[in-house]
Amino acid sequence: MSRYTGPSYKKARRVGFSISETGKELARRPYRPGQHGNDRKGKLSDYGTQLKEKQKVRFMYGVNERQFRKTFDEAAKMKGIHGTNFLRLLESRLDNLVFRIGFANTRRGARQLVNHGHVTVNGKKVDIPSYRCKPGDVISLKEDDKNLKVVNEALEKVNKRVEFITYDEGKKEATYVRMPERNELNADINESLIVEFYNK
């Protein structure tokens, strides 16, 4: 299944959720896309609500259906709450951590940085966006790429980083300190609906 490369704003409006977590997509037009997007009203069924929640998270992390389901099944084998474990695994993806560090403004941009071989984990080049990082891993850029214009512009826009990552300004490298707690992740996600969707 090919990856969606169209407008992310349209996707965000379709599910009524800010995929970039900035709220910009819904600021001007907080209704569904299309000619009649503002007119459509109606209550979603239970299935529709669960599907919408799944799509919200899938679009946010930029994961295709197969990868998404595989990660969900892996989370089921872990100790603890299934839904929380699922979000933790998604947060541990290399492309997501590159975005959280601030090397890119969007997850899509972060995926491109990884794909093009600019990112290292523990000093070794990793060009797989879905690579799962472990607590203690050090994420950086290749020496030749530490002054990339696009990276410097993204870093200038960073106001605050998540607490499960520490960043060294001088070395331009970050450490994935620990798995995130649920209260550190997006509060607008109801992961229990995704668990219900797949467990039908």
Backbone hydrogen bonds, N-H to C=O, Kabsch-Sander energy under -0.5 kcal/mol:
donor,donor_aa,acceptor,acceptor_aa,energy
11,K,7,P,-1.1
12,A,8,S,-2.5
13,R,9,Y,-2.4
14,R,10,K,-1.9
15,V,11,K,-1.6
16,G,12,A,-0.9
17,F,12,A,-2.1
19,I,17,F,-1.0
21,E,18,S,-0.8
26,L,23,G,-0.6
27,A,23,G,-0.6
27,A,24,K,-0.8
28,R,24,K,-0.6
31,Y,29,R,-1.2
32,R,37,G,-0.8
37,G,34,G,-1.5
39,D,36,H,-1.0
40,R,36,H,-1.5
49,T,45,S,-2.4
50,Q,46,D,-2.3
51,L,47,Y,-2.8
52,K,48,G,-2.3
53,E,49,T,-1.9
54,K,50,Q,-2.2
55,Q,51,L,-2.6
56,K,52,K,-2.2
57,V,53,E,-1.8
58,R,54,K,-2.5
59,F,55,Q,-3.0
60,M,56,K,-2.1
61,Y,57,V,-2.2
62,G,58,R,-0.9
63,V,58,R,-1.9
68,F,64,N,-2.5
69,R,65,E,-2.5
70,K,66,R,-2.2
71,T,67,Q,-2.4
72,F,68,F,-2.1
73,D,69,R,-2.4
74,E,70,K,-1.9
75,A,71,T,-2.1
76,A,72,F,-1.2
77,K,73,D,-0.6
77,K,74,E,-1.1
78,M,75,A,-1.1
85,N,81,I,-2.6
86,F,82,H,-2.1
87,L,83,G,-1.9
88,R,84,T,-2.1
89,L,85,N,-2.2
90,L,86,F,-1.9
91,E,87,L,-2.3
92,S,88,R,-1.2
93,R,90,L,-1.2
94,L,131,Y,-2.1
95,D,129,P,-2.2
97,L,93,R,-2.2
98,V,94,L,-2.4
99,F,95,D,-1.6
100,R,96,N,-2.6
101,I,97,L,-2.5
102,G,98,V,-1.3
103,F,98,V,-1.7
104,A,98,V,-0.6
110,A,106,T,-2.1
111,R,107,R,-2.5
112,Q,108,R,-1.6
113,L,109,G,-2.0
114,V,110,A,-2.2
115,N,111,R,-2.9
116,H,112,Q,-2.2
117,G,114,V,-1.9
118,H,113,L,-2.2
120,T,140,S,-2.8
121,V,124,K,-2.9
122,N,138,V,-3.2
124,K,121,V,-1.7
126,V,119,V,-2.1
131,Y,128,I,-2.1
133,C,92,S,-2.8
133,C,131,Y,-0.7
136,G,176,Y,-4.1
137,D,134,K,-2.4
139,I,137,D,-0.6
139,I,174,A,-3.2
140,S,120,T,-2.4
141,L,172,K,-0.6
142,K,118,H,-2.4
145,D,142,K,-1.9
146,K,142,K,-0.6
146,K,143,E,-1.0
148,L,145,D,-1.6
152,N,148,L,-2.4
153,E,149,K,-2.5
154,A,150,V,-1.5
155,L,151,V,-2.7
156,E,152,N,-1.8
157,K,153,E,-0.7
157,K,154,A,-0.8
158,V,155,L,-1.2
165,I,162,V,-1.2
166,T,175,T,-2.1
168,D,173,E,-3.1
169,E,167,Y,-0.7
172,K,168,D,-1.6
173,E,168,D,-1.3
174,A,139,I,-3.1
175,T,166,T,-2.6
176,Y,137,D,-2.7
177,V,164,F,-1.4
177,V,175,T,-1.3
178,R,164,F,-1.0
184,E,181,E,-1.6
185,L,182,R,-1.7
189,I,186,N,-1.1
191,E,189,I,-0.7
193,L,190,N,-1.5
194,I,190,N,-0.6
195,V,191,E,-1.9
196,E,192,S,-2.1
197,F,193,L,-2.1
198,Y,194,I,-2.2
199,N,195,V,-1.6
200,K,197,F,-0.7
